[in-house]
């Protein structure tokens, strides 16, 4: 399963520090964590993420762990 976590506002390659324990726990149990820019999404509706683009349907489950939208 893939999990999207918010990134730090000015560091898009670092998980938001509020979610760091959950991010690390997700990796430990075998989930694949990715990051997205929460502020940009709220501001523009554009989802900027480090999820790879693929046409494969393998492991297509995506879970959002974030602030309330």
Secondary structure, 3 states (H helix, E strand, C coil): CEEEEEEECCEEEEECHHHHHHHHHHHHCCCEEEEECHHHHHHHCCCCECCCCCCCCCCCCEEEECCCC
